[in-house]
Amino acid sequence: MIDKNADLSLAPIIDAHHHIWRVNDVPWLCGPQLPRIFGDYAALRRDYLVQEFAAEIAPHGVVQSVYIQLNVGPGREVDEVGWIQADADAHRFPQGIVGYADLGAPDVAAILDRQMASPNLRGIRQQLHWHKNPRYCFAARPDLMNTPAWQAGLRALEKRNLLFELQIFTSQMADAARLARQFPGVTFVLLHAGMLEDRSADGWAAWRLGMAQLAACSNVCVKLSGLGTFEHECSVALWQPVVRETLSMFGPERCIYGSNYPIEKLWTSYGQIIAVMQECTDHLAVSARRAVFHDNAQRIYRLSPPG
C-alpha cells in the first residue's frame, strides 16, 4: 500500500524524449506545410533552441534530458549530432543524444562512427512506422526491419553499444517482437507507448496483443511519451488508460517518461504534461515513480548524475 503521507512529486525528472531545432535545418519545418500526424504545425515553424527548452522545464524539476532526432536535411545526420553536442557542452542540456542513421545504407557503419565522435550519443532513431492512412504513414514500407540490409545496419549499431528507438504502429508489433528476439544484445526503446491510434474495441485489443508480445522481450522498454499525438489533447481521461496498461505490461522498471516537447506544445503546456503524468502514475509506490521518471532513463541512456 502506498503511504499517502509520502512525497508523490515526480522530481527529479529526466525528460527522455524532446527536440530542439534551427528551423532552416529541418526541411519539413521550413518547407511547405503538409498533412502530418500531429495536425497543423504552423506554430512550430520557428527556431526552438535549447535555451527555450531549458526555461520551460526549469520549474518542473527536470535535471537531465535526451534529445531525439527530427529529420534534418539529407546528409546532415552527422552535423545534427555535432550541433546538439555543442549545445550540450555550452548549455548543460541535453545529456543524451539519439541521432538518425539509415540502417539500410551501405555506409551506415561509417556514419555511426562519425556520430560517435560526439560523446553524448546514445542511440539511433529511424522511424519505421507505416500505416494505411497516408497522414499517419512515415516509412515507405511496413516491413523494412525484416530486410537483410537493414538488419546488417542493426548489427553495426549493436557492435557500437547504441540503442534503437523503435517507432511503429500496432500492425508492426509482431515483426518488432521477432526482431527483438533475434537481436537480444540490442536495447529497443518503444516510442509513444506503441502509438495507439485506434481506440475502438478492436483497436485496443490489437494494441494490447502487440504490446504483450513486445513486453515478453526483456530487451524492450517503452516510453510514456507522445500520448496526445492523435487526439491533440493532454488529459488524464485520455492518457491514463494507456499509461496504466503499459505500466502493467512492462512493469515500472522498463517504462520511461518523455515529454515529446515541443511537439506537444501544439495543444498543451509542459506543466500540464507533468500534472497529468503525476495523476496517471499516482497508484505507484514512490520508488516505482522514481524509476519511471528518473532512474530508468539514467540507466538506459547511461547518463552520469549531474554534478
SVG drawing of the C-alpha trace seen along z (x, -y; Angstrom):
<svg xmlns="http://www.w3.org/2000/svg" viewBox="-15 -31 50 45">
<polyline fill="none" stroke="black" stroke-width="0.4" points="0.0,0.0 1.2,-3.5 2.0,-5.8 -0.4,-8.6 1.8,-10.9 4.8,-10.2 6.1,-12.8 4.5,-11.9 6.1,-14.7 7.9,-13.5 11.2,-15.4 13.9,-14.8 12.9,-14.1 14.8,-13.1 12.9,-14.0 14.0,-11.2 12.2,-12.5 12.4,-16.0 13.6,-18.1 15.3,-21.4 15.9,-22.8 17.0,-25.6 14.1,-25.8 16.2,-26.2 18.0,-22.9 14.7,-21.0 13.0,-20.6 9.6,-19.6 9.5,-22.7 10.8,-25.3 9.2,-23.9 5.5,-23.9 3.1,-22.6 1.9,-19.1 -0.6,-16.9 1.1,-15.4 0.3,-13.1 0.0,-15.9 -2.1,-18.3 -1.5,-22.0 2.1,-22.8 2.4,-26.4 3.3,-27.4 6.4,-25.2 7.8,-26.8 10.4,-28.9 13.7,-28.2 13.2,-26.2 16.6,-26.3 18.0,-24.7 17.7,-27.9 14.0,-28.0 13.6,-24.3 15.7,-24.8 13.5,-27.7 10.3,-25.6 11.5,-22.6 13.1,-24.7 10.0,-25.0 9.3,-21.2 12.3,-19.5 13.8,-18.2 17.5,-17.7 18.6,-15.9 17.3,-15.2 17.7,-13.2 17.4,-14.8 15.7,-12.8 16.5,-13.4 13.9,-15.1 14.8,-14.6 17.2,-17.3 18.2,-17.7 19.6,-14.7 23.2,-14.0 23.1,-16.2 22.8,-13.5 26.4,-13.8 26.1,-17.6 22.9,-17.3 24.5,-15.2 27.5,-17.5 25.4,-20.6 23.4,-19.1 26.7,-18.0 28.0,-21.6 24.7,-22.8 25.1,-20.3 28.7,-21.4 27.6,-25.1 24.3,-24.9 24.3,-21.6 21.3,-20.2 20.8,-17.6 22.9,-15.0 21.9,-12.2 21.6,-12.3 19.7,-10.0 20.6,-10.6 19.4,-9.4 21.0,-6.9 19.6,-4.8 20.4,-1.4 19.9,0.0 22.5,-2.2 25.8,-0.6 27.9,-3.3 25.9,-3.1 28.9,-1.9 31.0,-4.9 28.1,-7.3 27.8,-5.8 31.5,-6.1 31.4,-9.8 28.4,-10.4 30.2,-8.7 32.7,-11.5 30.0,-13.2 30.3,-11.7 26.7,-12.1 25.4,-9.9 23.4,-7.0 21.3,-5.6 19.6,-5.9 16.0,-6.6 15.0,-5.6 11.2,-6.0 9.7,-2.7 6.1,-3.5 3.9,-2.6 0.1,-3.0 -2.5,-2.6 -3.7,-6.1 -1.2,-8.3 -1.5,-11.0 0.0,-8.6 2.4,-6.9 6.2,-7.7 8.1,-4.7 7.9,-3.7 7.1,-0.1 5.8,1.7 8.5,4.4 11.8,2.6 13.0,4.1 12.8,7.5 15.2,6.9 18.8,8.3 20.4,5.0 18.6,3.2 19.4,5.9 23.0,5.6 22.9,2.0 21.3,3.0 24.2,5.3 26.5,2.3 24.5,0.5 24.8,3.4 28.6,3.5 28.8,-0.1 26.6,0.4 24.0,-2.0 20.3,-1.5 17.5,-1.7 14.4,-3.9 11.5,-1.8 8.7,-3.8 6.0,-1.6 2.2,-1.0 0.3,1.9 0.3,3.8 4.1,3.9 4.5,5.1 4.7,8.8 7.6,8.2 9.2,5.9 9.0,8.6 10.6,11.1 13.4,8.6 13.9,8.1 14.3,11.8 16.7,12.0 18.9,9.2 18.9,9.8 22.0,7.6 20.2,4.5 18.1,2.4 15.0,1.3 13.0,-1.7 9.4,-1.5 8.2,-5.1 5.0,-6.7 3.6,-3.7 3.1,-1.9 1.3,-4.7 -2.3,-3.7 -4.2,-5.4 -7.3,-3.3 -9.4,-3.5 -12.2,-1.2 -12.6,2.1 -10.7,3.9 -8.0,1.2 -7.5,1.6 -7.4,5.4 -4.8,5.3 -2.6,2.9 -2.8,5.0 -1.8,8.1 1.2,6.4 2.3,4.7 2.2,8.0 4.4,9.6 6.9,6.8 6.8,6.8 7.7,10.5 11.1,9.4 13.3,8.3 15.4,6.1 12.4,3.9 11.5,0.9 8.9,-1.7 8.5,-5.5 5.4,-7.1 5.6,-9.9 3.7,-11.4 0.3,-10.4 -1.6,-13.3 -0.4,-12.7 -3.6,-11.5 -6.3,-13.3 -4.2,-16.5 -5.1,-16.6 -3.4,-16.2 -5.8,-14.9 -6.0,-12.2 -9.1,-10.7 -7.2,-10.2 -3.7,-9.3 -4.4,-7.3 -5.7,-4.1 -2.6,-3.9 -0.2,-4.8 -1.6,-2.3 -1.9,0.6 1.6,0.0 3.0,0.0 1.1,3.2 2.5,5.0 6.1,3.7 6.5,3.0 7.7,-0.3 11.3,0.8 11.0,0.7 8.9,-2.4 10.5,-5.9 9.0,-9.3 9.3,-11.7 7.6,-14.9 7.8,-14.9 8.2,-18.7 7.8,-21.0 5.5,-18.9 3.0,-18.6 3.2,-22.3 0.8,-22.5 -2.0,-21.5 -0.7,-21.7 2.0,-23.1 4.9,-21.4 3.3,-21.9 0.1,-20.2 2.0,-17.2 3.7,-16.9 0.3,-17.3 -1.4,-14.7 1.5,-12.2 1.6,-12.7 -2.1,-11.7 -1.7,-8.9 1.1,-7.3 -0.2,-8.2 -1.0,-4.5 2.7,-3.6 4.9,-3.4 7.4,-6.3 10.3,-4.1 8.5,-2.9 7.6,-6.5 11.3,-7.5 12.2,-4.7 9.8,-5.8 10.6,-9.5 14.4,-9.3 16.2,-6.1 15.3,-4.1 16.4,-6.8 19.6,-7.4 20.4,-3.7 19.2,-3.0 20.8,-6.1 23.9,-5.8 23.7,-9.4 26.1,-10.5 24.5,-12.1 24.5,-15.9 27.4,-17.5"/>
</svg>
